[in-house]
Amino acid sequence: MNKKVLSIAIAGVILMTGCAATVGNQKLGSMEKAQMNTSIVKGQSTKKDVETLLGETDKIAPTKDGGEVWTYSYARASSKPINFIPFANLIYSGYNTTTKTVVVEFDKNGLVKEYLAKESEGETKRGLFQ
C-alpha cells in the first residue's frame, strides 16, 4: 500500500474518532449537577431564575394547583473509535451516550416547589456478536 494512502487513512480514522452528536438543551449539557443544586433552591428560586440558568424550556405542563412543570433534556452520543475501522466494525461497534434531565415544578406563585436532576451514562452496542 502506498505510504500516502496509508497516511490519509490513518489521519481520517483519527479525525473521525471525535465525532459526536448532541440534542437538547446545550446549557444543561455543559452544566454540572452540583452547580444546578446550588442554583435552584426550593421555595426561593423563581421561573426567571431557572430560565436564566437553563434558558427557555420547550416542555411546559400545567399542574392541578395552578403551577407548572418545566422539563429540560440533553443527550450526547459519541462514536467508538472502532466504528471507523473497516471490517472490525462489523463484529463490534457502538456509541457512548450521556443523558441529562431536569424537571422543575413551580407553585402557583412561580416559586420552585420540587426539583429533580438526573444524569446517566450508557452504551449502545451493535455488530455480529451483540
N, C-alpha and C positions, 0 to 999 in steps of 0.2 A: 504494500500500500504506500502510496506517495506520502511523504512527510507533511506536505502542505495540507493534504486532505485530512490526515490524522490530526493535525493541529487544529484545524477548523472544527472537526467533530468533537474533540475534547473541549474546546472553548465553548461550543454550543451546549454541551452537557453541563458545564459549569454554570453558564448563564441561566439555563433553564431550571436548575435546582432551586432557585429563589422564587419561582412562580407561586403566586398565592392569589386567592380571590376573597374579597370581603363583601359583606352585605349588611345593611342595617345602619345603626347609629354610630358614626365614626368617633364621636366624643366618648361614648361608652366603651368603644374598643380600646382606646388609649388610656382609660382611667382604671386605677387600681381600686379594689373593693374597699380598702382602708380609707381612701380619700372620700368615697361616697358615704361611708359610715360616719365620718366626721362632718360631712357637708349636709346630710339630710337628717334632720332631728325631728322625732315625733313630737307633735304639739307645738313646734316652733317654726319649722320651715314652711314656706308658702309655695303656692304654684309658681310664682315668679322666681323664687329661689331655685326650684327644681328645673325650671325652664332655662335659667341662666347657666346652671351646671351641665345639663344634658341636652339642651336645645328643645325644639318642638318635637312632640310625640305624634305618631300617626295612628295610635290606638288609644281612644278615649271611650270609656264605658261609664254610664251613669249608675249610681248606687240608689238603693231604696230610700235612704235617709237624705237625699239631695246632694250628695257628694259626687266625686268622680274617681275612677281608677285609670291611671295612666300607665301604659306598658311600653318599655323600651327594649329593643333587642339588637344583638350584634352577632355575626358569625364570620369566622375566618377558616378557610381551608387552604392548606399548603401542600403541594405535591411532594411526595417522597422522591429522593434522587433516583431511585431505581426505575421510576416511571419512564425515564429518558434513555435507558439502556436497552437497545434492541434485543429482542428475544427473552431477556431476563424479565422484562415487564409483562410477558405473557404468563409467567409462572407466578410472579408475585408483584404487586404494585398497590398503590393506595394513596391516602391523604391523611394528614394530621389535622384535626379540627379543634377549634376553640369556639365555644358559645357563651354569651353573657346575656342575662335577662334581668331587668329591674322593673318591679311593679310597685307603684306608689298609689296608696289610697288617700284621698283628701276628704275631709269632712265638709259639711255644707258651708263653712266659713272659709274654705280654701287652705286650711292647715293640714299638714301631713298627719294622718291618723294611723296608718300602717305602712311598712316599707319592707320590701324583700329584694335582696340582690343575690343572684346565683351565677356561678361560673363553672364550666365544665370543660375538660379536655377529653378528646376522643380520637378514634382512629377508624378510618374506613379502609377495608382491605378488599382487593379483588385479584383475580388471577385463577389459574387452573386448580390450585390446591386450597382455595378459600371456601 
